[in-house]
Amino acid sequence: MSETDMTDTDTPPGTSPDAAPRRLTRPDGATIAYHTVSGKGPGVIFVHGFMSDMTGGKALFLEHWARRNGRAFVRFDQRGHGVSDGRFEDGTISAWADDLVQVIDHLTEGPQVIVGSSMGGWLMLLAALARPERVAGLLGLAAAPDFTEDLMWSEFDAAARARLARDGVVHVPSDYGDTPYPITRALIEDGRTRTLLGGPIPIHCPVRLIQGMQDESVPWSTAQRLLDRLESSDVELTLVKAGDHRLSELHDLARLERVLTGLLGALE
């Protein structure tokens, strides 16, 4: 297992990314690339995973679903990902969570349901804590809270930890390409300040979690720990016995649609 394979880049048949994203300017002057669909609320925001982007299969599937159903929807690239400004190496969990908060504050109106994939599942939790009055529900797909600590730092050997301390970065092989992932000391240290699974998580909105039991990047025990830690009484976990990390096959997407539709129905 490569502990940093948090991507979701498969694209289902018949979908294609829009060639011209719009831009949201952050307070620091850099821009976040995004696409929106106008429609009824509660709106849906898709948050991609680590080293992924908003052109992944689940993001595009949900955009087509939103158009068919007249549902407000946003997908976006976090800083240093896709076509948003910034270098990936400069990103941290706090910075990426702030990008999501910026999207909530400036690109949406009313209650929102956040769908977070892998690292996006950690970011959605942080956004729900930061904007409880705006986040009406959460849907995590292989949600990976605390992965910098539990799935990176804890797995690094002494040599990797020494390189990280000396150079500020280590490069970790990826199962999804020839280019290794740069993991920075800043990412690890910042992530340590944003961990959630060590105690109760004061989120009280409905939460749905979908987790593959054959996921080689995020163990399904993480989903169980998250279920146990959330203070909400309305939390449901779907374990998929043959499911992998991406959960992007057609039957996975059909399941995603069913769960999201059910969550929205309960909120409406």
MIVEXMI-992035 format. One record per residue: residue number from 0; residue in one letter; x, z, y of N, C-alpha, C in turn. Coordinates in steps of 0.001 Angstrom, whole numbers, plus 500000, padded with zeros to 6 digits. Each point is the difference from the previous one (the first is absolute). Layout:
MIVEXMI-992035
NUM | A | X | Z | Y | X | Z | Y | X | Z | Y
...
***
This chain:
MIVEXMI-992035
0 | M | 500830 | 500000 | 498806 | 499170 | 500000 | 501194 | 500865 | 500000 | 501245
1 | S | 499636 | 499145 | 500933 | 500648 | 500039 | 501315 | 499088 | 500773 | 500940
2 | E | 500473 | 501123 | 500481 | 499155 | 500925 | 500728 | 499507 | 499460 | 501325
3 | T | 500529 | 498871 | 500450 | 499584 | 499496 | 501310 | 499148 | 498745 | 499901
4 | D | 499526 | 499632 | 498822 | 499188 | 498800 | 499880 | 498569 | 500309 | 500395
5 | M | 499735 | 500005 | 501309 | 498717 | 500383 | 500543 | 499300 | 498780 | 500610
6 | T | 500259 | 498786 | 499505 | 499489 | 498800 | 500634 | 498658 | 499594 | 499420
7 | D | 499278 | 499131 | 500741 | 498713 | 499491 | 499530 | 499840 | 498571 | 500521
8 | T | 500823 | 499085 | 499502 | 500091 | 498686 | 500605 | 499315 | 498886 | 499220
9 | D | 499338 | 500295 | 498881 | 499295 | 498961 | 499277 | 498827 | 499494 | 500826
10 | T | 499750 | 498691 | 499965 | 498901 | 499399 | 500733 | 499020 | 499389 | 499031
11 | P | 498713 | 500371 | 500028 | 499033 | 499456 | 499076 | 499699 | 498551 | 500293
12 | P | 499501 | 499234 | 498994 | 499675 | 498595 | 500220 | 498981 | 499835 | 501116
13 | G | 500183 | 498927 | 500772 | 499027 | 499660 | 501021 | 500158 | 500730 | 501315
14 | T | 501055 | 500780 | 500163 | 500206 | 500697 | 501261 | 501292 | 499519 | 500629
15 | S | 500070 | 500144 | 501323 | 501226 | 499635 | 500698 | 500062 | 500780 | 501294
16 | P | 501187 | 500435 | 500420 | 500102 | 500769 | 501226 | 499731 | 499150 | 501222
17 | D | 499362 | 500582 | 500991 | 499801 | 499336 | 501277 | 501367 | 499804 | 500648
18 | A | 500243 | 498819 | 500588 | 501329 | 499684 | 500532 | 500249 | 500603 | 501379
19 | A | 498975 | 500531 | 500653 | 500177 | 500417 | 501392 | 499456 | 501404 | 500224
20 | P | 500758 | 501025 | 499652 | 499523 | 501363 | 500254 | 499966 | 500314 | 501479
21 | R | 499154 | 500938 | 500361 | 499978 | 500521 | 501357 | 501014 | 501131 | 500099
22 | R | 500209 | 500515 | 501222 | 501053 | 500998 | 500225 | 499449 | 501192 | 500768
23 | L | 500295 | 501191 | 499497 | 499709 | 501248 | 500689 | 501305 | 500563 | 500518
24 | T | 500067 | 500284 | 501292 | 501222 | 500531 | 500588 | 500014 | 501514 | 499897
25 | R | 501037 | 500527 | 499352 | 500161 | 501442 | 499877 | 500503 | 500588 | 501318
26 | P | 499937 | 501323 | 500167 | 500492 | 500624 | 501239 | 501451 | 499678 | 500305
27 | D | 500816 | 499723 | 498968 | 501409 | 499692 | 500250 | 500236 | 498536 | 500342
28 | G | 498936 | 499210 | 500071 | 500110 | 498594 | 500380 | 500083 | 499037 | 498839
29 | A | 500304 | 500478 | 498799 | 500034 | 499142 | 498818 | 498574 | 499705 | 499543
30 | T | 499857 | 498971 | 499170 | 498652 | 499582 | 499609 | 499772 | 500126 | 498507
31 | I | 498729 | 500252 | 499677 | 499514 | 500052 | 498626 | 499147 | 498758 | 499778
32 | A | 500323 | 499221 | 498980 | 499220 | 498808 | 499670 | 498787 | 500408 | 499172
33 | Y | 498852 | 499360 | 500292 | 498784 | 500395 | 499287 | 498993 | 498861 | 499962
34 | H | 499033 | 500157 | 499113 | 498829 | 499129 | 499921 | 498768 | 500887 | 499934
35 | T | 498936 | 499563 | 500643 | 498756 | 500766 | 499966 | 498834 | 499098 | 499603
36 | V | 498984 | 500634 | 499474 | 498708 | 499365 | 499736 | 498955 | 500830 | 500727
37 | S | 499152 | 499355 | 500778 | 498924 | 500713 | 500677 | 498852 | 500243 | 499023
38 | G | 499345 | 501131 | 500149 | 498879 | 500291 | 499122 | 499492 | 501405 | 500190
39 | K | 499143 | 500408 | 499091 | 499356 | 501310 | 500073 | 500954 | 501100 | 499551
40 | G | 499671 | 501213 | 500367 | 500759 | 501154 | 499572 | 499311 | 500718 | 498854
41 | P | 500671 | 500973 | 499418 | 501385 | 500365 | 500275 | 500959 | 498843 | 499723
42 | G | 501012 | 499888 | 500843 | 500997 | 498965 | 499793 | 500960 | 500375 | 498889
43 | V | 500762 | 499013 | 499558 | 500994 | 500199 | 498940 | 501361 | 499575 | 500525
44 | I | 500993 | 500825 | 499770 | 501389 | 499696 | 500361 | 500819 | 499976 | 498725
45 | F | 500759 | 498929 | 499791 | 500900 | 499951 | 498846 | 501428 | 500309 | 500444
46 | V | 500664 | 500899 | 499255 | 501369 | 500411 | 500315 | 500886 | 499629 | 498805
47 | H | 500952 | 499118 | 500242 | 500834 | 499484 | 498916 | 501068 | 501005 | 499583
48 | G | 500760 | 499624 | 498969 | 501009 | 500890 | 499438 | 501397 | 499771 | 500556
49 | F | 500922 | 500709 | 499420 | 501411 | 500013 | 500381 | 500633 | 498633 | 499741
50 | M | 500616 | 499410 | 501020 | 500629 | 498680 | 499903 | 499000 | 498907 | 499631
51 | S | 498746 | 500206 | 500331 | 498978 | 498988 | 499799 | 499528 | 499516 | 501363
52 | D | 498825 | 499394 | 500065 | 499455 | 499563 | 501282 | 498514 | 499729 | 499841
53 | M | 499384 | 499525 | 501078 | 498554 | 499826 | 500014 | 499542 | 498707 | 499338
54 | T | 500923 | 499236 | 499396 | 499598 | 498777 | 499286 | 499913 | 500228 | 498500
55 | G | 500077 | 501248 | 499560 | 499871 | 500294 | 498579 | 498605 | 499714 | 499488
56 | G | 499891 | 499906 | 498666 | 498749 | 499602 | 499378 | 498835 | 500906 | 500318
57 | K | 500207 | 501314 | 499991 | 498893 | 500914 | 500264 | 499527 | 499894 | 501444
58 | A | 500931 | 499834 | 500936 | 499624 | 499864 | 501405 | 499155 | 498751 | 500226
59 | L | 500421 | 498888 | 499425 | 499258 | 498762 | 500201 | 498666 | 500024 | 499264
60 | F | 499982 | 500593 | 498830 | 498742 | 500148 | 499272 | 498992 | 500784 | 500833
61 | L | 500449 | 501103 | 500590 | 499094 | 500817 | 500795 | 499552 | 499288 | 501267
62 | E | 500874 | 499170 | 500576 | 499568 | 499246 | 501173 | 498885 | 499023 | 499640
63 | H | 500158 | 499300 | 498882 | 498936 | 499082 | 499565 | 498726 | 500772 | 499676
64 | W | 500146 | 501147 | 499378 | 498838 | 500841 | 499703 | 499308 | 500418 | 501292
65 | A | 500775 | 500393 | 501008 | 499426 | 500425 | 501271 | 499243 | 498862 | 500670
66 | R | 500560 | 498807 | 499963 | 499317 | 498851 | 500607 | 498680 | 499715 | 499285
67 | R | 500009 | 500092 | 498680 | 498777 | 499738 | 499240 | 498920 | 501036 | 500294
68 | N | 500417 | 501211 | 500289 | 499058 | 501096 | 500148 | 499760 | 500432 | 501441
69 | G | 500595 | 499277 | 500954 | 499791 | 500335 | 501398 | 500538 | 501360 | 500387
70 | R | 501133 | 500379 | 499399 | 500582 | 501326 | 500194 | 501213 | 499910 | 500917
71 | A | 500107 | 500880 | 500980 | 501184 | 500058 | 500846 | 501220 | 500343 | 499139
72 | F | 501111 | 499322 | 500282 | 501182 | 500145 | 499143 | 501259 | 499738 | 500808
73 | V | 501066 | 500735 | 499679 | 501321 | 499789 | 500609 | 501056 | 500056 | 498909
74 | R | 500934 | 499069 | 500053 | 501244 | 500095 | 499220 | 501146 | 499790 | 500982
75 | F | 501123 | 500646 | 499752 | 501093 | 499929 | 500966 | 501329 | 500228 | 499297
76 | D | 501074 | 499590 | 500675 | 501359 | 500247 | 499519 | 500574 | 501210 | 500729
77 | Q | 500457 | 500981 | 499243 | 500695 | 501121 | 500615 | 501327 | 499516 | 500594
78 | R | 500536 | 500757 | 500938 | 501250 | 499617 | 500655 | 501088 | 499766 | 498953
79 | G | 500775 | 498933 | 500211 | 501063 | 499669 | 499071 | 499528 | 499314 | 498734
80 | H | 498714 | 499717 | 499893 | 499427 | 499306 | 498847 | 499344 | 498706 | 500486
81 | G | 499962 | 499005 | 499120 | 499291 | 498773 | 500327 | 500473 | 499404 | 501308
82 | V | 499043 | 499715 | 500888 | 500341 | 499360 | 501270 | 499855 | 500957 | 501188
83 | S | 499870 | 501291 | 499728 | 500033 | 500967 | 501106 | 501427 | 500188 | 500492
84 | D | 500130 | 500515 | 501220 | 501319 | 500238 | 500576 | 500727 | 501121 | 499254
85 | G | 501309 | 500025 | 500183 | 500803 | 501097 | 499500 | 500744 | 499675 | 498723
86 | R | 501012 | 500826 | 499703 | 500764 | 499877 | 498756 | 499447 | 500988 | 498984
87 | F | 499912 | 499555 | 498767 | 499529 | 500899 | 498953 | 500859 | 501262 | 499941
88 | E | 501310 | 499845 | 500147 | 500925 | 501131 | 499890 | 499752 | 501078 | 501041
89 | D | 499314 | 499651 | 501087 | 499716 | 500984 | 501044 | 498676 | 500732 | 499772
90 | G | 499282 | 499624 | 498962 | 498693 | 500587 | 499751 | 500075 | 501355 | 499310
91 | T | 499007 | 500809 | 500248 | 499840 | 501295 | 499341 | 498527 | 500195 | 499688
92 | I | 499699 | 501002 | 499176 | 498603 | 500291 | 499699 | 499241 | 500351 | 501276
93 | S | 500598 | 500794 | 500868 | 499336 | 500364 | 501251 | 499712 | 498774 | 500860
94 | A | 500969 | 499083 | 500083 | 499824 | 498796 | 500814 | 498901 | 499112 | 499434
95 | W | 499988 | 499820 | 498685 | 498985 | 499152 | 499383 | 498624 | 500642 | 500074
96 | A | 499938 | 501324 | 499873 | 498715 | 500679 | 500173 | 499492 | 499831 | 501430
97 | D | 500910 | 500023 | 500965 | 499599 | 499795 | 501384 | 499469 | 498591 | 500215
98 | D | 500579 | 499010 | 499318 | 499459 | 498645 | 500103 | 498534 | 499977 | 499569
99 | L | 499692 | 500681 | 498909 | 498614 | 500054 | 499535 | 499106 | 500696 | 501017
100 | V | 500462 | 501068 | 500584 | 499213 | 500698 | 501021 | 499771 | 499093 | 501205
101 | Q | 501030 | 499228 | 500387 | 499838 | 499050 | 501101 | 498913 | 498977 | 499672
102 | V | 499978 | 499535 | 498762 | 498974 | 499038 | 499580 | 498618 | 500634 | 500080
103 | I | 499858 | 501219 | 499502 | 498712 | 500690 | 500078 | 499556 | 500135 | 501450
104 | D | 500906 | 500442 | 500859 | 499652 | 500297 | 501392 | 499658 | 498759 | 500807
105 | H | 500696 | 498894 | 499736 | 499910 | 498851 | 500908 | 499338 | 498758 | 499404
106 | L | 499838 | 499939 | 498695 | 499430 | 498797 | 499385 | 498678 | 500240 | 499307
107 | T | 499532 | 501231 | 499973 | 498762 | 500300 | 499296 | 499079 | 500851 | 500854
108 | E | 498729 | 500010 | 499610 | 498999 | 500838 | 500650 | 499221 | 500737 | 498921
109 | G | 499646 | 501239 | 500284 | 499162 | 500749 | 499084 | 500725 | 500429 | 498738
110 | P | 499245 | 500443 | 498997 | 500612 | 500507 | 498769 | 500678 | 498890 | 499211
111 | Q | 501094 | 500381 | 499326 | 500791 | 499045 | 499235 | 500255 | 500535 | 498592
112 | V | 500017 | 499075 | 499051 | 500462 | 500291 | 498639 | 501364 | 499354 | 499854
113 | I | 500995 | 500780 | 499628 | 501356 | 499484 | 499854 | 500297 | 499776 | 498526
114 | V | 500454 | 498801 | 499680 | 500449 | 499659 | 498650 | 501516 | 499936 | 500043
115 | G | 500660 | 500918 | 499305 | 501451 | 500067 | 500035 | 500610 | 499688 | 498651
116 | S | 500922 | 499044 | 499969 | 500677 | 499609 | 498770 | 501390 | 500620 | 499952
117 | S | 500273 | 500775 | 498961 | 501314 | 500585 | 499768 | 500435 | 500844 | 501201
118 | M | 501080 | 499606 | 500706 | 500369 | 500749 | 501195 | 498839 | 500070 | 500980
119 | G | 499197 | 498955 | 500054 | 498827 | 500022 | 500867 | 499056 | 501135 | 499675
120 | G | 500009 | 500462 | 498728 | 499192 | 501144 | 499633 | 500491 | 501288 | 500620
121 | W | 501298 | 500123 | 500220 | 500550 | 501153 | 500730 | 499625 | 499892 | 501473
122 | L | 500165 | 498810 | 500568 | 499710 | 499811 | 501416 | 498533 | 500246 | 500304
123 | M | 499101 | 499600 | 499091 | 498569 | 500219 | 500265 | 499682 | 501490 | 500065
124 | L | 500672 | 500804 | 499165 | 499791 | 501442 | 500029 | 500470 | 500590 | 501330
125 | L | 501171 | 499559 | 500460 | 500513 | 500489 | 501274 | 499093 | 499587 | 501162
126 | A | 499450 | 498784 | 499928 | 499091 | 499557 | 501055 | 498702 | 500797 | 499976
127 | A | 499514 | 500330 | 498814 | 498776 | 500802 | 499903 | 500213 | 501387 | 500586
128 | L | 501197 | 500544 | 499838 | 500314 | 501295 | 500608 | 500123 | 499889 | 501513
129 | A | 500530 | 498861 | 500478 | 500193 | 499808 | 501443 | 498706 | 499631 | 500714
130 | R | 499095 | 499301 | 499317 | 498761 | 499516 | 500620 | 498793 | 500326 | 499110
131 | P | 499752 | 501258 | 499726 | 498897 | 500343 | 499092 | 498636 | 499554 | 500502
132 | E | 499867 | 499891 | 501315 | 498714 | 499594 | 500561 | 499740 | 498506 | 499842
133 | R | 501015 | 499238 | 499677 | 499853 | 498542 | 499857 | 500050 | 499535 | 498550
134 | V | 500630 | 500755 | 499142 | 500175 | 499570 | 498608 | 498856 | 500552 | 499163
135 | A | 499121 | 499097 | 499544 | 498797 | 500405 | 499263 | 500219 | 500043 | 498504
136 | G | 501003 | 499275 | 499506 | 500252 | 499973 | 498568 | 501351 | 499382 | 499706
137 | L | 500512 | 500285 | 498808 | 501305 | 499504 | 499574 | 499893 | 499424 | 498602
138 | L | 500742 | 498915 | 499777 | 500098 | 499407 | 498669 | 501467 | 499702 | 499735
139 | G | 500586 | 500729 | 499067 | 501419 | 499827 | 499689 | 500205 | 499196 | 498740
140 | L | 500864 | 499005 | 500072 | 500388 | 499175 | 498856 | 501442 | 500330 | 499654
141 | A | 500213 | 500681 | 498860 | 501346 | 500466 | 499650 | 500619 | 500735 | 501182
142 | A | 499209 | 500874 | 500611 | 500445 | 500728 | 501187 | 501276 | 500779 | 499693
143 | A | 500946 | 499954 | 500945 | 501333 | 500559 | 499752 | 500424 | 501012 | 501056
144 | P | 499204 | 501060 | 500228 | 500467 | 501021 | 500933 | 501291 | 500632 | 499497
145 | D | 500881 | 500328 | 500928 | 501249 | 500718 | 499714 | 500997 | 499179 | 499186
146 | F | 499847 | 498676 | 499938 | 500869 | 499227 | 499110 | 501463 | 500038 | 500417
147 | T | 500281 | 500167 | 501290 | 501407 | 500045 | 500407 | 500717 | 501199 | 499398
148 | E | 499257 | 501080 | 499817 | 500592 | 501207 | 499431 | 499925 | 500005 | 498473
149 | D | 498802 | 499680 | 499465 | 499770 | 500136 | 498563 | 500509 | 498826 | 499183
150 | L | 499968 | 498803 | 500573 | 500345 | 498802 | 499239 | 501293 | 499346 | 500468
151 | M | 500573 | 500470 | 501089 | 501290 | 499501 | 500465 | 501049 | 501107 | 499927
152 | W | 499938 | 500941 | 500944 | 501039 | 501017 | 500091 | 500200 | 500739 | 498676
153 | S | 498934 | 500389 | 499370 | 500133 | 500775 | 498766 | 500603 | 499178 | 498865
154 | E | 499947 | 498665 | 500125 | 500552 | 499124 | 498967 | 501415 | 499521 | 500321
155 | F | 500447 | 500196 | 501220 | 501351 | 499577 | 500362 | 501023 | 500878 | 499296
156 | D | 501067 | 499362 | 499491 | 501081 | 500784 | 499411 | 500929 | 500498 | 501112
157 | A | 501015 | 500755 | 499619 | 500897 | 500599 | 500989 | 500707 | 498938 | 500825
158 | A | 500361 | 498875 | 499357 | 500700 | 498942 | 500722 | 499104 | 499367 | 501058
159 | A | 498735 | 499769 | 499653 | 499071 | 499401 | 500963 | 499745 | 500950 | 501160
160 | R | 499873 | 501277 | 499702 | 499781 | 500968 | 501068 | 501220 | 500091 | 500922
161 | A | 501185 | 499895 | 499413 | 501219 | 500030 | 500811 | 500090 | 498775 | 500896
162 | R | 499652 | 498804 | 499466 | 500010 | 498780 | 500822 | 498990 | 500105 | 501130
163 | L | 498837 | 500566 | 499700 | 498974 | 500142 | 501022 | 500487 | 500914 | 501125
164 | A | 500656 | 501087 | 499631 | 500517 | 500925 | 501010 | 501123 | 499359 | 500813
165 | R | 500864 | 499217 | 499323 | 501166 | 499415 | 500664 | 499630 | 498780 | 500843
166 | D | 499206 | 499089 | 499417 | 499732 | 498713 | 500629 | 498639 | 499925 | 500692
167 | G | 499131 | 500933 | 499687 | 498663 | 499961 | 500584 | 499043 | 499072 | 499294
168 | V | 500456 | 499350 | 498912 | 499138 | 499058 | 499281 | 500530 | 499808 | 498589
169 | V | 499095 | 499817 | 499070 | 500346 | 499544 | 498656 | 499120 | 498791 | 499685
170 | H | 500492 | 499118 | 499152 | 499247 | 498815 | 499622 | 499588 | 500132 | 498535
171 | V | 498696 | 499899 | 499779 | 499423 | 500239 | 498683 | 499452 | 498693 | 499446
172 | P | 500310 | 499635 | 498762 | 499498 | 498744 | 499424 | 498474 | 499952 | 499981
173 | S | 499468 | 498793 | 500141 | 498563 | 499771 | 499949 | 499647 | 499178 | 498769
174 | D | 498884 | 500340 | 499364 | 499499 | 499204 | 498883 | 499281 | 498754 | 500468
175 | Y | 499773 | 499868 | 501320 | 499199 | 498907 | 500530 | 500831 | 498928 | 500711
176 | G | 501307 | 500101 | 499948 | 500833 | 499004 | 500647 | 501465 | 500343 | 499848
177 | D | 500851 | 499104 | 500487 | 501442 | 500189 | 499870 | 500584 | 500890 | 501092
178 | T | 499250 | 500193 | 501086 | 500514 | 500770 | 501121 | 499674 | 501475 | 499822
179 | P | 501001 | 500872 | 499995 | 499723 | 501430 | 499845 | 499343 | 500580 | 501243
180 | Y | 499323 | 501119 | 499805 | 499347 | 500694 | 501107 | 501000 | 500896 | 500722
181 | P | 500058 | 499939 | 501330 | 500810 | 500977 | 500735 | 499205 | 501286 | 500217
182 | I | 500483 | 501085 | 499467 | 499350 | 501295 | 500163 | 500872 | 500833 | 500931
183 | T | 499466 | 500381 | 501135 | 500809 | 500667 | 501017 | 499866 | 501517 | 499927
184 | R | 501015 | 500659 | 500519 | 499952 | 501452 | 500110 | 498837 | 500422 | 500895
185 | A | 499746 | 499238 | 501057 | 498894 | 500321 | 500903 | 498663 | 499951 | 499262
186 | L | 499827 | 499016 | 499120 | 498766 | 499902 | 499228 | 499811 | 501232 | 499126
187 | I | 501059 | 500403 | 499311 | 499915 | 501153 | 499113 | 499740 | 501279 | 500800
188 | E | 500754 | 500198 | 501064 | 499865 | 501238 | 500769 | 498648 | 500085 | 500701
189 | D | 499533 | 498882 | 500551 | 498688 | 500009 | 500641 | 498902 | 500208 | 498966
190 | G | 500110 | 499318 | 498860 | 498996 | 500159 | 498958 | 499859 | 501441 | 499559
191 | R | 501111 | 500711 | 499983 | 499983 | 501403 | 499592 | 499135 | 500842 | 500940
192 | T | 499882 | 499588 | 501254 | 499181 | 500743 | 500958 | 498523 | 499638 | 499906
193 | R | 499652 | 498954 | 499237 | 498617 | 499537 | 499934 | 499394 | 500136 | 498603
194 | T | 500656 | 500737 | 499114 | 499485 | 500165 | 498646 | 498671 | 500760 | 500019
195 | L | 499153 | 499716 | 499004 | 498650 | 500541 | 499968 | 499655 | 500744 | 498714
196 | L | 500673 | 499691 | 498914 | 499556 | 500484 | 498694 | 500423 | 501429 | 499692
197 | G | 500729 | 500626 | 500903 | 500448 | 501360 | 499769 | 498961 | 501070 | 500272
198 | G | 498849 | 499611 | 500531 | 498960 | 500973 | 500309 | 498677 | 499304 | 500227
199 | P | 498957 | 500740 | 500384 | 498692 | 499386 | 500261 | 500091 | 498948 | 501109
200 | I | 499252 | 498925 | 499838 | 499960 | 498924 | 500995 | 498637 | 500076 | 500686
201 | P | 499941 | 500376 | 501284 | 498723 | 500242 | 500670 | 499290 | 498715 | 500429
202 | I | 499696 | 499180 | 499031 | 499208 | 498789 | 500205 | 498668 | 500235 | 499312
203 | H | 498890 | 499730 | 500724 | 498682 | 500364 | 499486 | 499063 | 498807 | 499835
204 | C | 500474 | 498792 | 500306 | 499176 | 498818 | 499820 | 500017 | 499564 | 498528
205 | P | 499087 | 499120 | 499584 | 500032 | 499480 | 498634 | 501292 | 499232 | 499733
206 | V | 500547 | 500166 | 498806 | 501250 | 499341 | 499609 | 499808 | 499392 | 498609
207 | R | 500433 | 498764 | 499846 | 500008 | 499334 | 498705 | 501430 | 499583 | 499688
208 | L | 500439 | 500260 | 498789 | 501350 | 499677 | 499563 | 499932 | 499136 | 498759
209 | I | 500754 | 498914 | 499992 | 500121 | 499138 | 498825 | 501469 | 499958 | 499620
210 | Q | 500293 | 500295 | 498742 | 501389 | 500134 | 499567 | 500198 | 499398 | 498613
211 | G | 500973 | 499091 | 499874 | 500354 | 499454 | 498704 | 500863 | 500965 | 499206
212 | M | 499699 | 500129 | 498726 | 500779 | 500912 | 499161 | 501269 | 499356 | 499463
213 | Q | 500142 | 498680 | 500206 | 501234 | 499298 | 499645 | 500843 | 499701 | 501236
214 | D | 499711 | 500681 | 501083 | 500730 | 499834 | 501259 | 501419 | 500538 | 499817
215 | E | 500997 | 499141 | 500157 | 501390 | 500407 | 499841 | 500640 | 500427 | 501315
216 | S | 499249 | 499966 | 501084 | 500525 | 500415 | 501300 | 499447 | 501337 | 500447
217 | V | 498715 | 500203 | 499824 | 499350 | 501261 | 500378 | 499332 | 500570 | 498749
218 | P | 500448 | 501123 | 499488 | 499398 | 500564 | 498795 | 498559 | 500424 | 500249
219 | W | 499162 | 499855 | 498986 | 498596 | 500338 | 500202 | 499804 | 501491 | 500259
220 | S | 500977 | 500806 | 499664 | 499906 | 501427 | 500312 | 499954 | 500247 | 501507
221 | T | 500544 | 499068 | 500801 | 499920 | 500136 | 501452 | 498549 | 499978 | 500458
222 | A | 499204 | 499110 | 499417 | 498583 | 499926 | 500362 | 499276 | 501286 | 499634
223 | Q | 500332 | 500569 | 498852 | 499379 | 501252 | 499590 | 500382 | 501132 | 500957
224 | R | 501271 | 500051 | 500392 | 500436 | 501019 | 500956 | 499273 | 499838 | 501327
225 | L | 499833 | 498758 | 500443 | 499312 | 499757 | 501261 | 498552 | 500450 | 499913
226 | L | 499331 | 499673 | 498911 | 498617 | 500442 | 499811 | 499905 | 501515 | 500090
227 | D | 500930 | 500686 | 499364 | 499979 | 501462 | 499990 | 500257 | 500593 | 501376
228 | R | 500832 | 499336 | 500825 | 500394 | 500558 | 501286 | 498996 | 499725 | 501123
229 | L | 499231 | 498931 | 499889 | 499054 | 499666 | 501058 | 498901 | 501056 | 500079
230 | E | 499690 | 500445 | 501202 | 498955 | 501001 | 500181 | 498599 | 499395 | 499912
231 | S | 499870 | 498695 | 500186 | 498692 | 499361 | 499882 | 499390 | 500271 | 498632
232 | S | 498694 | 500250 | 499985 | 499301 | 500186 | 498727 | 499542 | 498677 | 499411
233 | D | 500135 | 498919 | 500776 | 499558 | 498677 | 499564 | 501219 | 499117 | 499750
234 | V | 500670 | 500247 | 498888 | 501188 | 499239 | 499619 | 499803 | 499481 | 498571
235 | E | 500192 | 498714 | 499809 | 499872 | 499408 | 498677 | 501272 | 499230 | 499671
236 | L | 500491 | 500188 | 498777 | 501200 | 499327 | 499526 | 499645 | 499092 | 498839
237 | T | 500334 | 498728 | 500126 | 499835 | 499031 | 498920 | 501368 | 499691 | 499413
238 | L | 500216 | 500372 | 498750 | 501234 | 499681 | 499293 | 499783 | 498728 | 499186
239 | V | 500906 | 499046 | 500172 | 499900 | 498716 | 499308 | 501073 | 499978 | 498930
240 | K | 499590 | 500079 | 498738 | 500948 | 500199 | 498910 | 501062 | 498906 | 499958
241 | A | 499611 | 498753 | 500206 | 500954 | 498885 | 499937 | 500469 | 499563 | 501381
242 | G | 499636 | 500749 | 501044 | 500306 | 499568 | 501362 | 501455 | 500196 | 500380
243 | D | 500558 | 499029 | 500752 | 501369 | 500093 | 500489 | 499994 | 500483 | 501448
244 | H | 501136 | 499862 | 500674 | 500089 | 500498 | 501368 | 499224 | 499139 | 500989
245 | R | 500032 | 498695 | 499802 | 499423 | 499121 | 501007 | 498478 | 500010 | 499992
246 | L | 499385 | 500139 | 498823 | 498545 | 499983 | 499904 | 499420 | 498799 | 500738
247 | S | 500593 | 498826 | 499751 | 499616 | 498786 | 500725 | 499414 | 498912 | 499110
248 | E | 499803 | 500278 | 498702 | 499345 | 499023 | 499146 | 498526 | 499886 | 500405
249 | L | 499351 | 498927 | 499553 | 498618 | 499775 | 500423 | 499091 | 501156 | 499617
250 | H | 500196 | 500573 | 498806 | 499154 | 501134 | 499619 | 500325 | 501235 | 500840
251 | D | 501256 | 500119 | 500460 | 500352 | 501100 | 500894 | 499308 | 499843 | 501353
252 | L | 499971 | 498770 | 500491 | 499357 | 499747 | 501283 | 498497 | 500223 | 499908
253 | A | 499413 | 499630 | 498861 | 498568 | 500255 | 499813 | 499722 | 501495 | 500003
254 | R | 500882 | 500775 | 499382 | 499846 | 501456 | 500011 | 500132 | 500545 | 501424
255 | L | 500982 | 499511 | 500732 | 500176 | 500406 | 501391 | 498728 | 499740 | 500793
256 | E | 499408 | 498831 | 499828 | 498770 | 499681 | 500726 | 498876 | 500968 | 499627
257 | R | 499863 | 500304 | 498715 | 498938 | 500917 | 499576 | 500180 | 501387 | 500605
258 | V | 501220 | 500494 | 499956 | 500250 | 501345 | 500509 | 499810 | 500048 | 501512
259 | L | 500517 | 499005 | 500702 | 499849 | 499979 | 501457 | 498539 | 499852 | 500399
260 | T | 499271 | 499125 | 499326 | 498592 | 499819 | 500307 | 499221 | 501289 | 499773
261 | G | 500326 | 500704 | 498914 | 499344 | 501266 | 499738 | 500310 | 501049 | 501044
262 | L | 501253 | 500046 | 500444 | 500399 | 500963 | 501027 | 499279 | 499707 | 501309
263 | L | 499970 | 498744 | 500398 | 499315 | 499632 | 501242 | 498506 | 500285 | 499901
264 | G | 499412 | 499733 | 498832 | 498602 | 500283 | 499814 | 499678 | 501469 | 500155
265 | A | 500875 | 500840 | 499488 | 499796 | 501446 | 500127 | 500110 | 500446 | 501460
266 | L | 500874 | 499354 | 500757 | 500179 | 500365 | 501401 | 498849 | 499508 | 500866
267 | E | 499398 | 498891 | 499600 | 498918 | 499414 | 500809 | 498656 | 500645 | 499693
***
